[in-house]
Amino acid sequence: MTLNDVAIMAAADENHRYELSPEGVLSVMPPADPEHALLVMRMIFWLAGHGFAAEQIAADCGIDIGGGRVPDLTVWAKGLPPRPARSSYAGTSGLLLAVEVVSSGFEITDRITKKAEYAKAGIPQYWIVERDGGATVHRHRLNEAAEYQPDPAGPQPLTWLLASTPDIE
């Protein structure tokens, strides 16, 4: 299966999200439930309120990392919005941050698999948002060894994050 095959399947089915790991494993997920969608929207409004332009913020934008992943939220450098690489999936040039809201049934994929894949792809920051009542945000930054290091402040509730200024470069 190729990334083009996955893109064709995704275009024909608006009721699911399709991802392809770099190893060729296909994942088919239902669309976001209301809680999931609202968490993403809160972060989008937060980013927009702090000066990030519409072309810098994308929800459910497929990215080409050797396979095709669809982070819940991506943030792009000013002047470098997402651009198609292979098929309809964007390349990672200008990608500053990928955010995943942990989905039921995909906990290992969101917490471990994608974290490793995004680090290998060189995405500078990766945030994981837990659906634990407080929407705990685990922020990670890529180090010189191309591995994610947790934020020294530790995990924080989404309400704390939304009261702060984005630290995305």
Buried (B, 14 or more C-beta within 10 A) or exposed (E): EEBEBBBBBBEEEEEEBBBBBBEEEBBEBEEBEEEBBEBBEBBBEBBEEEEBEEEBBBBBBBBBBBBBBBBBBBBBBEEBBBEEBBBBBBBBEBBBBBBBBBBEEBEEBBBEBBBEBBBEBEBBBBBBBBBEEEBBBBBBBBEEEEEBEEBEEEBBBBEBBBEEEBEBE
